[in-house]
Amino acid sequence: METVKDLVHNPRFRSTLSWIALALILIGLVAGTFHTTKKVEYIWRWEQIPRYVLFKDSDLIEAQEDATVIALDRDGSDTVIVAANFLDEEQYYTVPSNLVTVSVGDEIRSGQVLAQWERWKAGLLLKGLILTLEISVLAIILGIIIGLFTGLARLSGSPAPKWLAIGYIELIRGTPLLVQIYIFYFFVGQVFKLSNFMAGVLALSVFAGAYVAEIIRAGIQSIHRGQSEAARSLGMNYYLSMRYIILPQAFKRILPPLAGQFISLIKDSSLVGVIALVELTRAGREIGTSTFNYFEVFFTVAALYLILTFSLSMIVQFMERRFAVSD
Amino acid sequence: MIRLDRVTKEYFGKAAVADLTLTVAEGEFAILIGPSGCGKSTTLRMINRLIEVTRGTIAIDGTNVEHYRPEELRRRIGYAIQNVGLFPHMTVAQNIAVVPKLLRWDESRRDRRTDELLDLFSLDPAEYRTKYPHQLSGGEAQRVGVARALAADPAILLMDEPFGALDPITRESLQIEFARIQRELKKTIVFVTHDIDEAIRLANRIVILKEGRLVQAGTPEAILTAPVDRFVMEFIGTDRALKRLSRLSAADFMVDAPSIGQEMSLSEAGSALADHRYLWVVDGLRRPVGWLDGDDLGSEAATAAEAMTRMDYRTEGIAADATLREALSRMIQGGIRGAPVVDEGGELLGEIRLSDILDA
């Protein structure tokens, strides 16, 4: 009996037990999913997915008419084949230089294959991923700028900037992002003649800016009052003390909540699909409607979002470690 | 020279400082002191315009401080803050060089100045330059804080309880060090504290405030000898006589000490003793090793060294820069009426007598 009791209280035994439990839960989850898909009689066609990320496109250039090659002009890595028909009308065919098979003076006939090659092209999912990335990066940069100024205005002693900032923050936080995107697309976009890309980016920036402002405000307020007092007493004005004393210290503290906010922003960017921007989620839906491979497509979409958000987490962790030097 | 002329600071109609007139002469070490809420910090902050006056004027070398831009004014006035206020994300060197950098000194001049100040505060530049504030002890951080205030060599230094957060031992050693530095630099200093012992140890002039009003200003000696009212008397404490002794140094009160070599024969010593009640016996390096009085002459011993009452100059000698308060404490402890005053090497400089301390 004693040995059993000892074993139960042994921390190493307990930890091993916990690892086994974790493995069992994971195996259970996989088995459960497998069993469920059997039940819904879904035919998995994972082999369809890769071509929506990258696919090989074959390109073919054929001669349009019978003609004589009169010149080969290099244009970067391509070559322009200049040919003239019997009426001396010139035709131009652009082909990769390494695939040129004709030379000046050669006769070419209508339908003759001048060059044929294959190349990798981005599929709809990869294009969607890139658009999501573009929108998110732009919105993060603009969001930081808007958030910084709003955060500082929020802490200002004079009523105009302070109350404008409060009004903006409350307005944005109190309405759904989807509604804001529609307003930016239909109203602001119309008034300022914005493309749907710009409307989407601006809607997300303005949305993120309100949250960033609150994070920056809290960060600045968390720095001890003695710091700004010391900065002032040494002869720094507001700008210098913010730039060199307060913000560098606050930055370290706001980095983790800021990272969380930007991870949310990447995920929220899926909403701009409603204004005809084919970002990652919208791309997934379009593939789904045409192929009915909804299961595989959305698992893939989820995995691609995870790659973006996880990379961002890693970058922020790296930055946190670097800034931790002076702590 | 700093001149405050009928300065008043009101908050919501209530006066924090009321009708304060005060002049701090060039090179003077003035200490503002009083219970909390007496307006001492407010007064200090009005000098570099961290707080603006409600009424009255403050002038530095005859120019009203309001004629300067606040930032410019503050770069010319050193300010050492309560709780240090070092910037945690900057190294010691960067912290010290803040004002020189604001004044656009070039890098080599800034580096030279930083090293010079670290040396002045007995911090090895090579070791401390690149440290961050969290790697410093309380005393070291406070030294760096004062060094930073002195960085651009301002003529005026404002200090707001700079040693307040330190343990008593560190505080005292820093006070002694700072007094030494001030003797060298001769800055015009306005210093705020609520510690009367600190004020007596450091100040040329003490200004006692109560509820925003000046109660008494004068040299520490004057205030200790003639407190104007009950409040001052209670504030400086019932041991003010003892406190006064801590302003006086043993070197100023010592008298010549009669001494003989330890090899002197007892009979010669006897004749030397005819003029004195006792003699100090010194070794070859003139360090006191004992004393001899009439009772010792009756012994069988051949030399003074054998007959004398032994003593250890390292523990029983009084350093020349010790205060009379320390000397008195030593004498009471040892139950003696006189003690030898020695220099750093232990050499006999003179002696100090209990009767002289009582007359002081």
Interface residues (C-beta under 8 A of the other chain):
Chain A: G226 Q227 E229 A230 A231 R232 S233 L234 G235 M236 N237 L240 I245 P248 Q249 K252 S326 D327
Chain B: N48 L50 E71 E72 L73 R74 R75 Y79 I81 Q82 N83 G85 L86 F87 P88 H89 M90 V98 V99 L102 Y132 H134 R148
